Structure formats: C-alpha cells, structure tokens
Amino acid sequence: MNLTNTVVSSAEAAKILGIHPVSIQKVIYSGALSAEKIANRWLIQKDELTEFAKTYNPSRGRPRTKRKYTKRSPIWNAN
C-alpha cells in the first residue's frame, strides 16, 4: 500500500493552501479539516484536501470593522 498517492502531510497541505504549517494544524484542531495523527504527524487525505481548498479563504487576522468615530469627528471634541 503506497500512502504517497493518497495522503499528504500537514506541511505539504499548508504549501498547497498557501498558509503556514501551524495554521493548517489550527484548521485541523477546529474540525474544519479531518486528519489522522500517525507517528506524531498529521496525515490528510488528498481528495478531502482538494474539496476543502475549494471553499477555504486564507484571510489573515480578525475581520476589520469600521471605527465609529475618529479624532476629527464632532463626538471627539464634545468637551
């Protein structure tokens, strides 16, 4: 049985998705992507990774929200 044709490691999956290897582990821990830990390495099925890659958005950080006021707004100079 040749596993190189059916599974990829977490580092290879991170390269495919264009993210950091630690980020792929966070995705696995959150349950969004299933994987098996064998010999202290995460192994991910290739077909499942390709399905996950179709919907994955690798945006960084938290979503930005517009500030309610700035220093130039009248609320700032209320005193």
Secondary structure, DSSP 8 states (H G I E B T S, - for coil): --GGGTEEEHHHHHHHHTS-HHHHHHHHHHTSS--EEETTEEEEEHHHHHHHHHH-----SS-----S--TTSTTTT--
